[in-house]
Amino acid sequence: MFLDNFAEKPLIIAEAGVNHNGSVELAHRLVDAAASAGAGAVKFQTFKAEECAGRFADTAAYQKSCSAGDQFKLLQGLELPFAAFAELKAHAEQLGLIFLSTPDGTASLDLLCRLAVAAIKTGSGEVSNLPFLREIGGRHKPVILSTGMSSLGEVQKA
């Protein structure tokens, strides 16, 4: 089972997220940095802008000062090609890391399942997206359920 190896010590997950800024090369360097730092896992975000934002979505207030475009264009610039995730997973595993990623829709969830990731980590914004959580649960993989900013009632329903 996924967590059996962590009975004696905590699993430290290095959050690569979208800090690669859409660069596959930088994403690989983040994997290297996670391994060098002694992490047990590295986690990315897997998404297509079309799946998680409308074309006319506005940027968040904190993004307005550093973003020249709308939310959709911002997200497009942070996407990695789906083919890159197989490379990143192989790289992580070669360095002894568990590869994780947070899907943001069915297409990215399908990809992660095809890659046979060890577990699915949800984003905290999905805690009330019960249809997507059911879909994730139907994949029969361990789930790391993020609950940041959630009420106890939302967590209980999830």
N, C-alpha and C positions, 0 to 999 in steps of 0.2 A: 504494500500500500504506500501511497505517496508520502505520508508523514511518518512512517515507521522509522526512517533513518534519523529522525529528529527527537527521539525520546530523551536523549542525553544532553543535547545542546539546541539552542534556537536556530531556526532557519532564517538567515539574513538574506533578504531579497533586495538586490540593487535595482532601483527604479530608473530604468533608462527612459521609459515613457516615449515621448516624442522629442527628446533632447538631441536627437540626431539631426533635427531640422530638415528631414527629408533626404539626408545623405546616407547611402548604404555604407560607404567607407567610414563615416563617423559612427554609425551604428555598430560596426565591428570594433571600433576603438572603444566604445562604451562596454562591449562585452569583455574586452581585454582589461579595462579599468575595474570592472566588477570582480574579475578573477584576481587581479592584483591586490584589491582591497580585502580579499578574504571572504567575499559573499558566497553563499551557497546556491544562489539563483540570481538570474537577471530577468527583468520583466519589461516588456515593451507594450505598446498599444497597437492593435491591428484594426484598421478601419479603411473605408473608402468615404470620402467626403459626401458623396451622393447618398450614402446610407445613414449618415448621422447629422446632416445639416441641410436645411433648405438653401436654395441658391440665393435667397434674399435675406438670410439670417443676418442679424446685426451682430457686431462684435460686442463682447462683454466690456463693461466700463473700464476694467483694468487693462484691457487689450488695446483700447483706442489710442493711447499715447504712443504705442510702439508698433502699431499695425497700419499699413497703408491701404489695406483692402477690407473687404467684408469677411464675415466668418467663414463662408464657403471657400473663398480663395485662401484664407489663412490655413484652413484644414487641408486643402489640396497641397499646399506647400510642405505640410508635415507628414504626408503619406509616404510610405515605403511601398515599392512594388510588391505584390503578394509573393512573387518568386524569391524575394530577398529573405523572407522569413525561414525558408528551409535552410538557406546558407547560414543565417544567424543561429538557428537551432543547432546545426552541426558544429559550428564554431564554439558555441557555449558548451556543448557536451564534450567536445575535444578538450576543453579546459577544465572539465569536471563540474560544470555548472548545470543546474536545472534551468531549462528555458521555459519561461512563462510569458503570456501576453494576455491583455485584456481585449476581448472582442467588442466591437460596437455595432453589432448587427449580425444577421444570419450568414451573410457571405463570409465575414471574418471568422465567425464561429465554425463554419464548415471547414475553412482553411485550417484552423488550429486543430480540429479533430482529425483531418487528413494527415497532419504532421505528427499526430500522436503525442501531443503535449501531455505532460504529467498531470496537469490540473488546469482548470479554467478559473481565472480571477475576474470577478465582475468589477465594474466601476461603481462607485458609490451612488452615482445618479441612476443606476439601474435597479436600486433596491425596491422601488415601487413599480417597476416594469414587470409585472407578474407574468405576462405571456412570454417575454424573453427569458425570464428565470426558469419557467417551465420547460422552455426549449433547451436551455442549458442543462437542466436536470435530466432531461430525456437522453442526453449524450452519455450518461453513466460514467462520468469522470468526477474526481474530487473537485470541489468548488471552494474557492476562497471568496467569501462574500464580503465585499466592502460595505461598511455601514456608516461612513462619515456623514455628518449632517442629517442623519435619519432619526426619526422618533422611535421609541420603543415599539409602538404599534406597527410601524412600517417594517421593522426588523422581524417582529413576530409573524407578520403576514408573509414575508419573504421566505 
